[in-house]
Amino acid sequence: MKNNNCQDCQEKSVEGRAYIDQETGLLCVDLTSTECPKGKDVLVPYVCTTCGETTWKTKSDTEEKE
């Protein structure tokens, strides 16, 4: 749940990996980063390590690197 007073969301968000837990059927997030599949856009969760706010962003291996 988002903490409206959190000032760390921009700096302390960690890229995660979303998956479905086989036992419960729940959507879960593992805070280990993985490579994007080639040629695919992937919806990736970014979780603030201070308050737990989760922001979903699209990531692609074809994006130009700056």
C-alpha positions in Angstrom: 0.0 0.0 0.0 1.3 3.4 -0.9 2.6 5.7 1.8 1.6 9.2 0.6 4.3 10.8 2.6 7.1 8.7 1.1 9.8 10.7 -0.6 11.9 7.7 -1.7 9.8 6.3 -4.5 11.8 7.9 -7.3 15.3 6.9 -5.9 14.6 3.6 -4.2 12.4 1.7 -6.6 13.7 -1.7 -7.6 12.9 -3.5 -10.8 11.1 -6.8 -10.1 9.7 -9.8 -12.0 6.0 -10.7 -11.9 4.9 -14.3 -11.8 1.8 -16.4 -10.8 2.3 -18.5 -7.7 1.4 -22.1 -8.7 0.0 -23.0 -5.3 -2.2 -20.0 -4.6 -2.8 -18.6 -8.1 -1.8 -15.1 -6.8 0.2 -12.6 -8.8 3.5 -12.1 -7.0 6.6 -10.0 -7.5 10.2 -11.2 -7.0 12.6 -8.3 -6.7 15.3 -9.8 -8.9 15.7 -8.3 -12.3 15.6 -10.5 -15.4 16.5 -9.9 -19.1 13.7 -9.0 -21.5 12.8 -11.6 -24.1 14.2 -10.6 -27.5 11.7 -8.6 -29.6 9.0 -8.4 -26.9 7.7 -5.6 -24.8 7.3 -6.7 -21.1 5.3 -5.1 -18.3 7.7 -4.8 -15.4 6.9 -3.9 -11.7 9.1 -1.3 -10.0 8.7 -1.5 -6.2 9.7 1.2 -3.7 11.8 -0.5 -1.0 10.7 2.1 1.6 6.9 2.1 1.3 6.0 -0.7 -1.1 4.4 1.4 -3.8 4.4 -0.5 -7.1 4.6 1.2 -10.5 4.2 -0.8 -13.7 6.3 0.2 -16.7 6.8 -1.2 -20.2 10.3 -2.4 -20.9 11.7 -3.6 -24.2 15.1 -5.0 -25.3 14.7 -2.9 -28.5 14.6 0.5 -26.7 17.5 2.7 -27.7 20.1 2.9 -25.0 21.1 6.5 -24.0 
